């Protein structure tokens, strides 16, 4: 069991559009101890923006799945990832995106892979991303891109949630 990494939020949370804006971004290390912190920060900001408990909980689940997936599957040579949560009030939607340095996209199971005789309903791998896709209005990713602040390639996986 991993002990949660306690880091002052001031050290790793930024506000790309200003502290009063409905957008928060934060970096995380490839350490499972950062997953609870990522969930807590996302949940708190969504509630601070006046969205419902349900929106906060779904956002927390999606952040948890995306970050856990990155930590589990991205090579250790790429030690950082980042999370952005943005509330687009005009379009009445919430964007959750996770960036990492890997060029490989996530694998999402389809519903038919869970049920016998085609698959093991207790198997791991892709189940959390399947739930995230079902809970969001839209989910996808952006291909390989260069970031000036990173040495190599990367990708973004994102989910849009309706706030209507």
Beta strands, then each sheet from edge to edge (+ up, - down):
strand 1: 13-14
strand 2: 23-29
strand 3: 80-88
strand 4: 93-100
strand 5: 138-146
strand 6: 153-162
sheet 1: 1+ 2- 3+ 4- 6+ 5-
end
